[in-house]
């Protein structure tokens, strides 16, 4: 788990089985893990490109959605520059 990561209620795997993987990330945690800038990440959240859930005043991003989002962008073919 990331240093300084808070444990979110109901977001961790079964600790008894030794699987304490965080399933939900805060935007700050997603920025740290992905390397995406804070402003750009919020842009992706706002336009719906990166799914998230808003709980109260805080957004939460599923780790698998962040991984899928990044993987899709890694496999996209960049468009040719305009001449």
Wavefront OBJ file of the C-alpha trace (Angstrom):
o trace
v 0.000 0.000 0.000
v 1.183 3.534 -0.683
v 2.953 5.344 2.101
v 0.479 7.636 3.828
v -2.538 6.042 2.180
v -5.598 6.158 4.351
v -7.655 3.015 4.626
v -11.093 3.700 3.197
v -13.964 1.861 4.818
v -14.907 -1.157 2.725
v -12.195 -0.605 0.140
v -9.581 -3.102 1.209
v -9.360 -6.772 0.371
v -9.601 -9.476 3.014
v -6.730 -8.737 5.405
v -7.094 -12.173 6.989
v -6.065 -13.773 3.714
v -3.131 -11.385 3.326
v -4.748 -9.569 0.376
v -4.847 -5.952 1.563
v -4.974 -4.420 -1.918
v -6.606 -1.004 -2.130
v -9.501 -1.170 -4.577
v -10.470 2.535 -4.514
v -8.077 5.482 -4.855
v -8.499 9.150 -4.084
v -7.527 11.492 -6.912
v -4.288 12.315 -5.057
v -3.419 8.604 -4.875
v -4.311 8.139 -8.570
v -2.018 11.062 -9.482
v 0.822 9.521 -7.502
v 0.383 6.055 -8.988
v -0.221 7.085 -12.594
v 2.027 10.092 -13.050
v -0.870 12.024 -14.595
v -0.929 15.653 -13.489
v -3.601 16.694 -10.990
v -5.344 19.132 -13.347
v -5.328 16.668 -16.249
v -6.660 13.858 -14.016
v -9.556 16.045 -12.877
v -10.223 16.878 -16.526
v -10.512 13.166 -17.332
v -12.845 12.721 -14.345
v -15.002 15.688 -15.356
v -15.428 14.654 -18.990
v -16.118 11.026 -18.026
v -13.050 9.554 -19.721
v -11.993 8.119 -16.359
v -14.902 6.695 -14.332
v -15.219 7.677 -10.697
v -17.714 7.713 -7.870
v -18.443 10.797 -5.838
v -19.011 10.078 -2.158
v -19.898 13.223 -0.306
v -17.373 15.802 -1.457
v -14.689 13.288 -2.389
v -14.191 11.404 -5.637
v -12.953 7.826 -5.641
v -11.462 5.963 -8.585
v -11.381 2.197 -8.899
v -7.833 0.954 -9.359
v -8.927 -1.321 -12.217
v -10.562 1.649 -14.017
v -7.340 3.657 -13.699
v -5.290 0.711 -14.979
v -7.697 0.160 -17.907
v -7.655 3.897 -18.709
v -3.843 3.955 -18.814
v -3.617 0.710 -20.796
v -6.035 2.031 -23.450
v -3.899 5.130 -23.899
v -0.712 3.074 -24.182
v -2.151 1.048 -27.072
v -3.628 3.986 -29.048
v -1.859 4.816 -32.276
v -0.878 8.493 -32.332
v -2.318 10.443 -35.236
v 0.042 11.666 -37.927
v 0.989 15.348 -37.674
v -0.932 17.642 -40.030
v 1.027 18.901 -43.038
l 1 2 3 4 5 6 7 8 9 10 11 12 13 14 15 16 17 18 19 20 21 22 23 24 25 26 27 28 29 30 31 32 33 34 35 36 37 38 39 40 41 42 43 44 45 46 47 48 49 50 51 52 53 54 55 56 57 58 59 60 61 62 63 64 65 66 67 68 69 70 71 72 73 74 75 76 77 78 79 80 81 82 83
